[in-house]
Amino acid sequence: MDFELKTLALAAASSQRCDLLVLLVAEGFAPGPDALSSLAALALKQGDLQTRAGSLLQCYAPPGVAARRVALLGAGDGGAAAVRKAVLALAPVLKVRGIKQVVTLFAQAPQPEAVGAAVRSLAEASYVYTSTKSKPEARTLARAVIGVPAPAPVRGAFDTAVAVVAGVEFAREWANRPANHATPTLLGEAAQSLAKHKPIQCKLHGPAQVAKLGMGAFMAVAQGSSEPLRFIELHYQGAAKGQAPVVLVGKGITFDSGGISIKPAAGMDEMKFDMGGAASVLGTFRALAQLKPRINVVGLIPACENLPDGKAVKPGDVVTSMSGQTIEILNTDAEGRLALCDALAYAARFKPAAVVDMATLTGACVVALGGVRSGLFANDEALAAQLQAAGEQALDPCWRMPLDDDYAEGLKSHFADVANVAGRDAGAVTAAKFLQRFVGGYPWAHLDIAGTAWKSGVAKGATGRPVGLLVQYLLAAASARRGAGRGK
């Protein structure tokens, strides 16, 4: 979808020709003499519209307004969260056939964050997956105009939001694809397609290279599948070569049957979403290509399938990770951490400023936090605070979880250096403690996105989270480094 930021006052908007004109009406609305203001004021007076976020009143060809359809939307306090809630309420309207162009304007001068929220929410509400449908009902909405009284103060937020939309939609697209349309090989090709953007380079490691690297834990997960694994390495260089990069690591299990510890059949189709962490890395790089911040970023994706087979790893097997630590695999359905631990060990070679991994890792995190916030674990207070602040600003929130050493007691093994599971209690925490063993001395954070990377039920599909959080974090980190450089 194409976005445009345009100078548009309420009076001029009345003559704007489009398929749908959306007016966001926040608390404290003061109507003018124009037709749109009069329409909104009358609706508020009669009680047919409220300013609470998400209140919606649709009108067809109202007098004095050139738009075919008009949607009056309550926008609460006018802040980013309220605007997001309001625009998402438009989802059924945006998917009506024949709506190709929408103009969204604010009845009052908006804050930059509210404009960004409007852009991201319009894209989210109108998204339609079509890739594997024989007669796809494509998204008809092709162009969205954001009308504001003065574009200059909100231009930065608008441009950032447009880039985040590109990244989120790239992530959603690949996470939504069925496993036979998103194999490790195809995921590698998706990463290579990002290298058409000049700041990005891509390197693919196949089975032979991964074996040479000694990634025994990652290879153990893949050995039950006929699909060859891929270890994907992406580089974005926006700063001087000597600047330490931020490394993003994404779990790329393109289908997870559980292996020999096979999952129940009900809901197993959703295990195509188990590469949500990988998708978020790809989506973040797509956004970086557009924003071009002055920062260096490395993306690492261990991609493979986890299937039961005569060659599959068995409960009780012991494997040797890239770090040299041996792992007793007590449950083959705890495979994501096996792939990630080798990627985390590989990350050390870049002498990173920070490492952040994203993984649909544990059902326990879903039980703890549901689908609202991602679980955040970190060994560094500053990094944790930066990620939390980025999540709040991007409306892609996370919640700090504990990493006490006592939680690692259950990972002790009689037959290896560590076991890959520690029982049901505090499962999200013990999974993070397992990963922490493979982190060097660098600042590290783990985002468990099992509850936030996709939705089930009627709204089944990938969300593209936490691309928004990651992009906001990287932009803030780039800005902080520029500020530190000027201070020297």
N, C-alpha and C positions, 0 to 999 in steps of 0.2 A: 504494500500500500504506500502511496505517495503522501507525504505530509507537507503542509505549507503553513508558515506563520505569517499572519496578515494583519495589518492595521484595520480594525473594524469596530466602529462604534455602534451602539444600539440603533440609532436612527438610520444609519447607512445599511445595517444588516437587514432591515425590513424590505429593502429592494434587492437583496441578494438572491439570485436564482440558484437553487440546488434541490436535490431530492429530499434532503432532511436538514432542517435547521434546528440546532439544539441550543437552548438557552439555560445556562447554569445560574440558578437564583439562590444566593446565599442569604444568611441572616442580615438584617439591616438594609435590605434592598430599598432603594429610593427611586421610584419610577419617574421617567421623563415623559415628554408629550408624544413620543413616537408610538407607532402601532404595537411593537413588541412589548414595550414597557406597559402599555395600557392593557394588553392581553394578560401579561403576568400579574399585574396589580389586581385585575378583576378576578382572576383565578384564585389568588391568595385571599382576597376579600370574601369570596363565596365559599372558601374552604375546600375547593377542588384541588388545590395545590398547597403543599406545606413546604417550608424551607428545610425540613429534616432531610438528611442525605438519603437519596434514593427515591424520594417522592416523585412520581412521574405523571404527567398529564399530556396526552397526545391530542393534537388538533390537525384537521385536514383543511388546507387552503383557507386559513382565516383571512378575513378582510384586511386589506392594507399590507399584507405580507406576500412577497413574491414566491417564497418557498412552497413546494407542494405539501410537505408535511412539516409540522412544527412539534418539537418535544420540549416541554417545560420541565426542568429537572431541579428538584431541591438539592442544594449543595451544602447544607449544614453551615458550619462556620467558615466555609470557603477554603479550608486547609487541604493539604494533599490527600490525607486519608478520607476525608469527606467527599472530595471530588472523585476519588477512585471508586468509592461505594456508589456514588451517583451514576457515573458513566457505566459501570458494570450492570446496573439495572436496565440499561438500554440494550443489552445483548439480544433479546428477541426481536427488537425493532431493527437493529443493524443488519440482521440476517434476512430481512424481508427482500424478496426479489425486486429488482428495479431501483434499489437504493445504491447508486454508484458513487455519489458525492455527498459528503456530510460537512456542514459548517457548524462548528461548535464555538460558541462565544460565551464570555463571562459577563454577567450583568454588572459586576463590580470589577475594578482593576485587580487582577490576580497576583498572588505571590509566585515567584519562579517555580517553586516546588509543586504548586497546584497545576501549572501548565504542563510540567513533566508528567504528573500523574494522569492528566487528561489524555496525553498522547499515548502513554503506555496502556491505559485502560481501554481506549478506543481499539487499539490493536488486539488486546486480549479478548475483548467482547465480540469482535467480529471474526476472529480466527476460525478457519474451517480446514480440517484435514482432508486431503483429496488424493494423495499419492497412489493409493492402491485400490481406488474405486473405478469400476468400468465406466460409469457415467457420473463423473464427479460433479457435485453441486458446488462449484467454486464460489469463493467469497466474491460477492458482487461489489462490495464496497472497495473502490479503487483509489479514492482520493479523500483526504480529510484536511480541511482547513481549520486552523485554530485562530479565532479572531480575538484580538486584544486591543485595548486603547493605544498602547505604546509597546512595540515589539522589543526595543533595545534592552530593557531591563530583564527580559525573560528569554532572550535569544540563547544564552548558554545552556539553560535548563532544557529548552526545546531541542537543541541539537544533540545533547546527551541522551535525551529520551528517545529520539529517533534512532540513534545508534543502538541503544539498549533493545529497542523493539526488533531491530534486525538480528541482534544476537539471540534474543529470547525465541524468536520464530525459527531461527536455524536450529536451536536446541530442541524446541518442541517437535519440529519436523522429524529429526533423527530419532528422538526418543519414542515418537508415536509409530514409527515404521515397524511392521512385524519383523520378527527375528530373521526370517528368510530374506527380508529386504534390507536388513541392517546387520549383516555379518561383520566379523572383525575386519575382513578384507574391504568391505564396502565402507566401514567406518574410517578405515585408513584412507580410502579415496576421498571421503568427505573432508578429512583433514588436509589432504593434498590440494583440494580445490580452494582452500583458504590461502594457499601460497601464491595465488594469482595476485593477491594484494602485496605490494612490494615490501612492507615492513615484516612480512611473515615468511618463515622458512619451515619446511616440514621434512622430517626424516622418519622412515618406517623401518622397524627392525622386525624381521621374520623369525621363524622358529630357530634357525641356525644361529642367528646373531644373539637371540635371547639365551640360548644354551651356552654360547661362548661367554656371555656376561655372568653366567652362574645363577640365573633367576629360577632356582629350583622350586620355590613355592608357587610362583606364577605358572610355571610349566606344569606343575602337578594338577592345577585346576583345569588346564586345557586338554590334558591327555585323554579324556573320555570323549572328545568330540573329533569328528572328521574335518571340521573347519579349522584351518590353520590360525594360530594366534597372531596378533600384531601388537607390537609395542610402539605406540605413536609418540613422536617427539616433535613438538612445535616450538618455534622461537619467534618472539616479537622483539625487535630491537628498536626502541624509541629513544634510548639514551646512549651515552658513551659506552664503548665496549667494556670498560673497566668497572662500570657500575654493577654491583651485585643484583642479580635478578630476583624477582618473586617467582617461585615455582608453584604452579597449580597442578594438582594430581587428581585425576578423575577415574573412578571405578568404571570399567568398561565391560561388564559381563553382559554380552548381547542377548543371552538367554540363560536363565538360571532354573534348572529343573530341581536343584538340590543335590544332583549327583546321586551317589549310592544312598545317601540319606535323603531320599526323594520326597518332594513336597506333596501335599494333598492335591488332587486334580482340580478342585474348585478354586478358581482364581489364578491358576498357574499361568494362564495366558498373559496376566499382567507382569510376568517376569521378563517380558521384553523391555520393560521400563528399568531393568536393573542396570542399565548403562546410563542412567540419568546423570551421574557424576561426570562421565565422559562427555555427554551431550552439553553439560554446562561449561566444560572447558572449551569445547568447540564454539559454543555460542559467545563466550567471553572474548575469544580471539576474533570472532566476526565483528564484534563491537569495537575492539581495539583497532582493527583495520580502518574503521571509519573515523574514530576519534583521534587516533595517533597521539596518545599522551607520551610525555617524555619519561619513559620508564622501560626497563627490560623485563620481559616475562617469558618464562619457559612453561610449556604445557606437556604433561606426561600422562599417557593413557594406556594402561595394560588392558588389552581387549581380547576376550575369548568367550567361548561358551562353557557352561558347566553342565555336563550330561552324564548319565549312567551308561557304561559300556564295559566290555571285558577288559579294556585297558584303563578304565577310570581309577582314580585314587580311591583307596578304601579307608573306612574308619580304623584307626590304629596305625596307619602308615606314618612313617617319619620321613620328612623331606628336609633338605638343606637350602636355606634361603640365600640370597645374594650377599647378605651381611655375614654369612657363615654360621648363623644361629640355626639350630635344628628345631623343627616344629613337629609335634605329634598332632596329627589331624584326627580329632575325636569326632568331628561332625563335618561331613563334606559340604553341608549347606552353609557353612561359615566360610565360604570361599572368597568373598570379596576382600577380606583382610589379608588373605594369602597373596592375592594379586597385588594389593596395595603395598604390602610390606617391602616387596622387591622394588617397586617404583619409588618408595620413600628412601630406600638405601641408594638407589641410582641418583636421586635428587642431590645428594651430598656433593657430587662431583662439580656442581655449578657454584659451590660456595654461596648459597642463597642468602638474601637478606631475610627471607621468610618463606615458609612452605605451608600451603593450605591445601588439604585434600577434601574432596567432596565425594560422598558415597551413599547410595541407598543401602545402608549397612545392616540395620537391625529393626526388627519388628518391635523390639523393646522401646525404641525411641518414639515410635508411633503411639505406643501405649502411654508414654510419659507426656508427649507434647502434641499429639494429634497432628492435624495438617496445617496448623497455624504458624508455628515457629520451627525452624531447623534446630537440631541440637548442636551446640558449640562446645568443643573441648579444646583447651589450649595450654601449652606449657609456658606461655609468655603473657604477662598481664597487659602489656602495651598492645600486642597483636590482638588479644581478645577484645580489648576496648575499641580498637579500630574497626574490627569486624562487626561488633555490636552496633556501633554508631553508623556504619555504612548500611547495615540492614534496616535500621530504623529510618534512615533518610530515603532509602530506595523502596520502602514499603515491602521489604523482603526480609522480615525479621528472624532473628535467631535467639537462642536462650542459652546462657552459660551453664554447663553441667560440670560436676566435680571430676577430679582426676587423682584423688587420694591414692597413695601407694597401697593402702590396705586392700583396695579393690583388685589388685593383681594377684592376691593369694590364690584364688581359684584357678589361675592359669598355670600353676606348677604341674610338672609332669614327671613321672617315674622313668620315662624312656627317652626324653628329649629335653632340650633347654626350656621349652615352653609348649603348652597346649594351645590349640586354636580356639577353644571355648572354655567357659568357666561356669556353666549352668545358667538357669533362668534368671536368677536374681541380678538386678542391675546390669542386664545384658548389654545395654548401649555403652555403659561405662567400662565394662570389662573388655569390650571390643576396642574401645579407644585406648585402654591400657595396653592391649596387645600391640596396636600400631605404634604406640609411644616407644616401645622397645627398639624400633627400627629407625628412630629419628636420631640424628646426630646432635650436635650441640646448637643447632640453629633454632630460631623461633618457629614453632609449628602449631598449626591449628587443624582440627578435624571437624568437618560439618557433616553430621548424619542427616541426610535429606530423605530418609525412607518415608516420612510422612508428608513431605512437601513437594517432591519431584513429580508426582502425578496424583490424579484424582480417580476414584473408583465410582461405580454406580452410573447414574444418568449422565453425569458430566465426565465420564471416563476419558482420560487423556493426559498427556504431559503438560506441565505448567511452565517449563523453562526456568524454574528456580534452581539454583540461586544466582543466575546470571546478573540480575540487577544488583544484588549485594556485592558480587565480585567486581563488577565494573566500577561501582561507587567506591569500593575500597582501593582499587588500583588508581583511580583518578585522585583520590585524597592522598595516597602515598606519593604519587608523582608530584603533586602540589607541595607536599611537605618537603620533599627532597629539593625542589627548586628553591623553596624558601630557605632551607638550611644552607644551600649553595651560595645564595645572595648574602647570607649573614656572615660568611667567612671573610 
